[in-house]
Each structure stands twice: as C-alpha cells, then as structure tokens.
C-alpha cells in the first residue's frame, strides 16, 4: 500500500473520516499551497515554479520550501493562498486550524514583522468567515536565524496574543540549534499567554524533547516522535498530558523513520501519550490532513476510537474558542456513535 492510498469505496461499514471534526495544528502556510496554484502564481510572475518533489534530506527540503517564496512575491498572492488554505481545510473536515506563519518572510513588503502579522491575520479572518473554519496563528521562529530574530518574532507574536495569535513555534534544523538557545524568546511568548509549541524530537533524539519541556516549557511539541527512544520520557509525556503534533508522511520522507509501518504513533498512543495527526507540508510531502488520517487507519491499523481520540486531542489541547471545542466534542462523540 502506498503512503497516500485510501480505503476502498466498497467498505460501506467504515466511518467517513472527512466527517470527523479535527484540528490541524502542524501546517506551514506556504507549503499548504495547492500545486496548481504554485504553477499559476509563478506564471503570473513570469518565473518557473520550484520543483516540489525529488529532494532528499532535510537540507534539500528546506531549500525547496524557500523556493516556494518566489511565487509569493506579489501583493495579491498572500490573499489567494490564505483563502485557498481555509477552503481546503473546510473540505478536509478541519474545525480548527492553527497555522504556522513566518512573518519574517514578508517584513520587507509590509515594513515590519508586526505589520506582516496584521496583514496575514486580516486575510485569515476573512477566509475563516467565508469557509467556516476557526483559526489561530503560530508565528514560528527560524532556529537558524539567530536569537535577535527569535526575540523580534516573539515580541511581534506577543503583540497579537488574544487577537488571533495563540502560540509561538520553533522550526528549521534542530541539529546545532538546540531549544535552550531560544529560552528568552519563549519566555516572552509565555508571558503574553501564548502556548509554547516548538519542533523537537525530529532530527535530534529524545534530548531535544527533554529540552523543549524543561527549558521552553512546551505545551505541545511538534513532531516529538523520537521520544519513543526514551521510556522515561514517554512516561513523562503521558503523565503530564503533553501532546505531540505528529506528521507521519513527513517523518518517512525526511528519514525520521524508515517506512510508514515503523512509525511510532501507535506505540506512543498505547503508552498513553496524547497525539494529533497533521500534514506538515502537503505540497512537498503529498498527503493533506484527511489523507494522513486515512493513512493512519490503513497503514498503521488505527481503530476509529484512536482516530477520534487524536481528533479530540487536536482541538482540546489548543487555545481554540470554548464554543469550537464544545461543538467538536459533541460531533466527535456523534461520529463514534454512528
């Protein structure tokens, strides 16, 4: 079975995963672009679209991601992308979207990190209203850009805490850029009431997850799957209820795990660790969130009760509005009861 293969349509007893309300908590904005939109936006600028497949390893992946930015070099393109992201999330059954955004990419156009965030938030509010998907932003620090930039991003994020920004992220290559380097930036985010949501335990082992918890006081950890290598850490995650926002296909294609059948998601769930299921960078990895849920059902053998638990984790463990959480809980329970 391939990574993206879904259930056969003749299995009439299977619950419809599109109808399962879910949160999408690990999705980077530019890489949520539709492939056709990449072609269209690039063509409008008279440039060749970046090739989004065939890369090997995290460094090549990062370079490919940055290649997507060339297609965004027009004032109208951000609005097109944002509207389509929300439209696509609605079609996948997403009730709450926590979108990873990098205001630094757009500061030159809008004049500052804060102005970039303000523009993105305005576009997201409009798209949220149009497509009926609640949202929050996760401004994301680039580990490789230095502490000064990290503090600037944290301050910009804090400026919009409670006004569309809900968390502070940390991404890019873990190797050589440990969580501890960014303690000051995350202290700013926490003081403003933002959740601490760093990437950890992807390219670096359990020590990265320990550091995210001990130093950055992580509320959720993006990826985190290499925690499975340390039973004491797994027990701690389960005891404290710290969720992992997991991206199975991303982990396979970036060599975190050798193949989908070896992915530790079910091992972590069986150990009591709360996990959500996410797509990370669909234009680069292939599956969107609905396909990731289908993959977990078909290739990891996850039962509907496990999938529903992941869906509830993806909403309950966030700062989503109370009414969104209540409606999702009722709908998830109804999905299981059907």
Long-range contacts (C-beta under 8 A, 24 or more apart in sequence): 1-298, 1-299, 3-249, 3-252, 3-260, 3-286, 3-287, 3-295, 3-299, 4-249, 4-286, 4-287, 4-291, 4-295, 5-295, 5-298, 6-291, 6-294, 6-298, 7-294, 7-297, 7-298, 15-304, 15-335, 15-336, 15-338, 17-93, 17-290, 17-293, 17-294, 17-297, 17-307, 18-91, 18-92, 18-93, 18-290, 19-93, 19-335, 20-93, 20-293, 20-307, 20-308, 20-311, 20-332, 20-335, 21-93, 21-94, 21-95, 21-311, 21-315, 21-327, 21-328, 21-331, 21-332, 21-335, 22-92, 22-93, 22-94, 22-95, 22-277, 22-289, 22-293, 22-310, 22-311, 22-314, 22-315, 23-94, 23-95, 23-96, 23-97, 23-98, 23-276, 23-311, 23-314, 23-315, 23-318, 23-320, 23-328, 24-89, 24-92, 24-94, 24-96, 24-97, 24-98, 24-278, 24-279, 24-289, 24-314, 25-98, 25-197, 25-220, 25-222, 25-245, 25-276, 25-278, 25-314, 25-318, 26-100, 26-222, 26-223, 26-245, 26-246, 26-247, 26-276, 26-278, 26-279, 26-280, 27-85, 27-97, 27-98, 27-99, 27-100, 27-278, 27-279, 27-280, 27-281, 27-282, 27-289, 28-65, 28-100, 28-102, 28-140, 28-171, 28-280, 28-281, 29-81, 29-82, 29-85, 29-99, 29-100, 29-101, 29-102, 29-120, 30-65, 30-68, 30-69, 30-72, 30-81, 30-102, 30-105, 31-65, 31-68, 31-280, 31-281, 31-282, 31-283, 31-284, 32-81, 32-85, 32-88, 32-99, 32-279, 32-281, 32-282, 32-283, 33-68, 33-71, 33-81, 33-84, 33-85, 33-283, 34-84, 34-88, 34-283, 35-283, 37-80, 37-81, 37-84, 38-68, 38-71, 38-283, 41-71, 41-72, 41-74, 41-77, 41-80, 41-81, 42-70, 42-71, 44-74, 44-77, 45-70, 45-71, 45-73, 45-74, 47-71, 52-283, 52-284, 53-284, 55-284, 57-254, 57-255, 58-173, 58-203, 58-254, 59-173, 61-254, 61-284, 62-172, 62-173, 64-284, 65-281, 65-284, 68-283, 69-105, 72-105, 72-106, 75-109, 78-106, 78-119, 78-120, 78-123, 79-123, 82-120, 82-123, 82-124, 82-126, 82-127, 83-123, 83-126, 83-127, 83-130, 83-131, 85-127, 86-124, 86-127, 86-128, 86-130, 86-131, 86-133, 86-135, 87-127, 87-130, 87-131, 88-288, 89-131, 89-133, 89-289, 90-131, 90-132, 90-133, 92-288, 92-289, 92-290, 93-290, 94-133, 94-289, 95-133, 95-134, 95-315, 95-324, 95-327, 95-328, 95-331, 96-133, 96-134, 96-135, 96-136, 96-314, 96-315, 96-318, 96-320, 96-324, 96-328, 97-133, 97-134, 97-135, 97-136, 98-135, 98-136, 98-137, 98-138, 98-166, 98-167, 98-318, 99-124, 99-135, 99-136, 99-137, 99-138, 100-138, 100-140, 100-169, 100-171, 101-137, 101-138, 101-139, 101-140, 102-139, 102-140, 102-142, 103-139, 103-153, 103-156, 104-142, 104-145, 104-149, 104-153, 112-156, 113-152, 113-153, 113-156, 114-156, 114-159, 114-160, 116-156, 117-156, 117-157, 117-159, 117-160, 117-165, 118-160, 121-160, 121-163, 121-164, 121-165, 124-164, 125-164, 134-320, 134-321, 134-324, 135-164, 136-164, 136-165, 136-166, 136-167, 136-318, 136-319, 136-320, 137-164, 137-165, 137-166, 137-167, 138-165, 138-166, 138-167, 138-168, 138-169, 138-197, 139-165, 139-168, 139-169, 140-168, 140-169, 140-170, 140-171, 141-168, 141-169, 141-170, 141-171, 141-182, 141-185, 142-171, 142-172, 143-170, 143-171, 143-172, 143-173, 143-174, 143-177, 143-181, 143-182, 144-172, 144-173, 144-177, 145-172, 147-181, 147-182, 147-184, 147-185, 150-181, 150-182, 150-184, 150-185, 151-184, 151-185, 151-188, 153-185, 154-185, 154-186, 154-188, 154-189, 155-188, 157-189, 157-192, 157-194, 158-188, 158-189, 158-191, 158-192, 158-194, 161-189, 161-192, 161-193, 161-194, 162-193, 165-194, 166-194, 166-195, 166-318, 166-319, 167-194, 167-195, 167-196, 167-197, 167-219, 167-220, 167-318, 167-319, 168-194, 168-195, 168-196, 168-197, 169-197, 169-198, 169-199, 169-222, 170-197, 170-198, 170-199, 170-200, 170-216, 171-199, 171-222, 172-199, 173-203, 174-199, 174-200, 174-202, 174-203, 174-204, 174-208, 175-203, 175-204, 178-204, 178-208, 178-211, 179-208, 179-211, 179-212, 179-215, 179-216, 180-211, 180-215, 182-216, 183-215, 183-216, 186-215, 186-216, 186-217, 190-217, 195-219, 195-220, 195-318, 195-319, 196-220, 197-221, 197-222, 197-245, 198-222, 199-223, 200-224, 201-225, 201-226, 201-227, 201-244, 202-226, 202-251, 202-254, 202-256, 203-254, 203-256, 205-229, 205-230, 206-230, 206-233, 209-233, 209-237, 213-240, 213-242, 218-242, 219-317, 220-244, 220-245, 220-317, 220-318, 221-245, 223-247, 223-250, 223-251, 223-256, 225-251, 225-256, 225-257, 225-263, 225-264, 225-265, 225-268, 226-256, 227-268, 227-273, 228-264, 228-267, 228-268, 234-268, 234-271, 234-273, 235-271, 237-268, 237-273, 237-274, 238-271, 238-272, 238-273, 238-274, 241-274, 241-317, 242-274, 243-273, 243-274, 243-275, 243-276, 243-313, 243-317, 244-268, 244-273, 244-274, 244-275, 244-276, 245-275, 245-276, 245-278, 245-314, 246-275, 246-276, 246-277, 246-278, 247-277, 247-278, 247-279, 247-280, 247-285, 247-292, 248-277, 248-292, 248-295, 248-296, 248-300, 249-279, 249-280, 249-285, 249-286, 249-287, 249-292, 249-295, 250-279, 250-280, 250-281, 250-285, 253-284, 253-285, 260-295, 260-299, 260-300, 261-299, 261-300, 263-300, 265-296, 265-300, 265-302, 266-300, 266-301, 266-302, 266-306, 269-302, 269-306, 269-309, 269-310, 274-309, 274-313, 274-317, 275-310, 275-313, 276-310, 276-311, 276-313, 276-314, 276-317, 277-307, 277-310, 277-311, 277-314, 278-314, 304-336, 305-336, 308-332, 308-335, 308-336
